[in-house]
Amino acid sequence: HPEDLPRVMVAVAEHFAGRTPLFAEEYRIRHKDGRWIWILDRGIARRDTAGQVIRMAGSETDITERKSVEEALRTSEERYRATFVGAPVGIAHVGLDGRFLRFNEAVCTITGYPREELETLTFSDITHPDDLEADWAHVRRMRTGEIDTYAMEKRYLRKDGAAVWVNLT
């Protein structure tokens, strides 16, 4: 592929010059049916007694499917990250022990805690005492496999001590 050719040529030259012990590159080539496919090309230069390259020995493996899966995963991760980071609602991943594993800035806005401080807290630390047992009851049911998810209205105690109602799902 024209976009890959300069990089591959440099890699071949580096190998032929003896700066890399093996040649290994992933790049696109034109298939006989006209489409571009990805290959993993591995090889080693064979040299004559004077050290001159006389041929390459190696293999080429079609990795088109793997590259397609990697691209789909990358695209999905980018969409997820954009949604998570940019959402106007609070989104958090919380471990079954109540620790905040990751959260977006909206959670900080809702709770009034800066990121560095919220990272040291659990949801128990910021949940209104009157709502804590109900929340933990749901978590226990999830741990046993009785439920996969839950939703509830509950109060968080903001850093300034004010209660804020949230719809937790």
N, C-alpha and C positions, 0 to 999 in steps of 0.2 A: 504494500500500500504506500502511496507517495508520502503520507505523513510519517510512516514508520521507517522508510528507507534510510534517511540520514542516521538515525540512531543505530540501526542494525549494521550499517556500514562501519560506523565507529567501533562497535563491539567486535566485528570481524577483524578489523585492523588491530585492535588492542590484543586480540587473541593471537593473531599471526605474528605480532611483534613480541609475543611471549610474556605480556603483562598480565594475562589472565590464564589460569591453567586449563579452563574449559570454556567453551562457547555455549551460552544458554540465553536465549532471548524469546520473548513472546511477541509475535507480530502477525499482521494480516497479509494473506496472499490471495490472489484471484483463483478461484476454483474454476475447473473447466466449464462449469455451467454459467460462469460469469459473475457469480456472487463472491463477496469477500468473506473468507473464513479466517479464524484465528488459529495459529499453530504455536506449539512450543517446540523450538528448534534447539537441539543440543548436539554438540559435537566437539571433536578434538582434532587439531591439526596434526597431520602426519608429515614428518620431515625426512629429508634425505640425510646422508652422512655429513653434509656441510651445514645442516640446520635450516635449509630452505624448505618452505612449505610445498609439498607435492600433491597433497589432497586433504580432504576433510572426511572424517568418519563420524557418523552420528545418526540421529533419528529425528523425525518430525512427528508430532502428535497433534491431532486435531483437538483443540480446546475451545471450539466455538461455543458449545453448550455451556461450559463452565463460565466463559466470559459473559454470556448472556445472563446467566443466573447472578453473577457478580454485579452486573450493571443494574439489574432489577432490584437487587438488594440495596445498592447504593442509592438509587432513586427513591426507594421506599424509606430508607433512613433519612434522606434529605427532607422528604415530605413530613415524616414524623417529627424531626427536629424543628422544622419551621412551625409546625402546629404547636408543639410543646412550648417552644420558646416564645412564640408570638401570640399565643392565645390570650384573650382579654379576661379569661377566667383562671382561677387557680388550678394548677395541675401538679400533683405530687405522686411520686412512687414511694410507698411506705412499706417497710418490712413488717413481717408478722410480729416482730418484737416492738413495733411502734416507732422505730427510727425512720427519719426522713432520708431516703436513699437519693432522691433528686427531686427538684421542684423548680417551678418557673418563678419569675419575678412577681407575678400576680399573687402568689402565695405570700410573699414578703409584704406586699401592699395590704393584703387582707389582714394579716396577723400583726403588722407593724414591726416585725423583727427584721433586722438586716440579715442577709444571706449567711454571713459567717456565724452569727449567733443561732439562727434557726437550724443550721447544720449540726449543732451540738444538742438539740432538743429532740424529744419524742412527741408524738401527738398527745400523749397523756399529759405532758408538761404544759400544753397550751389549751387543752380541752376543759371546758367549764366542769367543775366537780359534779354537778347534777346530771351531766350527760355522759360521764366517763364510763359508768358500768354498762350502759346500753351499747356504747361503742365497742367495748371489750367483749360483750356477749356476742356481737356479730363476728368479731375476729375469731373467737373460739369456735363458732359454728363453721367458719371458713377453714380453720385448721383441721377440723374433723372431717371435712368434705361434705358437710350437710348442705352448705350453700357455696356457690362460686363467687358471688358478688353481693353487695348490699347497698342500700341507700337510706339515708336518714337526715333529718334536720337536726343540727346540733349547734352549740355555741363554742367558739374559740375565745380564749381570753387574750386580747391583744397585749402587746408589750406594755402599753400605757394603762392596762388593767380593765379597759372597757370590753364588754362582751360584744361579739359580732356573730350573728346567725349565718350559717352556711348550709347549703344543701350538699351533703357529702355523698358521693356515689363511688 
